[in-house]
Amino acid sequence: MTEGTTSAVETEAAAGADESLVARLEQEGDIAADYLEGLLDIADLDGDIDMDVEGDRALVSIVSDGNDRALQRLVGQDGEVLEALQELTRLAVHRETGERSRLMLDIAGFRARKREELAALGAEAAEQVRSAGEQVKLRPMTPFERKVVHDAVAAAGLRSESEGEEPQRCVVVLPV
């Protein structure tokens, strides 16, 4: 076989690895859903649990048919309660599987809305850097927020890096 070609065996092995990853992430989602359903019962809150797999992580969302206001208590101010629930859910998954989870939790669409806002912020900062030619330092952010901004800056064709120490770590958008 020549360099640069892929055999059928290698292709099949890669497909099997992808299926194995998806199966593992679906298992994480199931464990997380069971854990979160128990929490919702304890808190006497109504919510449906949606599960998905995106890239290399399980996504679990708690949504409400009507009143998202009750679920907002699980989000907290600036998502602080949501972050804590996500960590507890990851611990529940770890307890069951023995493996570290990168599961992402969303409640009442908070993270989805936040992701849109941060992507716009990253694109805006990239445009500011492109027009002024000077770096732009953004406010301190959580790891989730920084990742979204880094992705938006990269999509705009520029470079960014994180600097500082938690909880004051922030994104710096750099000129080309």
Summary of the structure (lengths in Angstrom):
residues: 176
radius of gyration: 19.6
end to end distance: 40.7
largest distance: 62.4
contacts: 508
relative contact order: 0.10
helix: 57%
strand: 19%
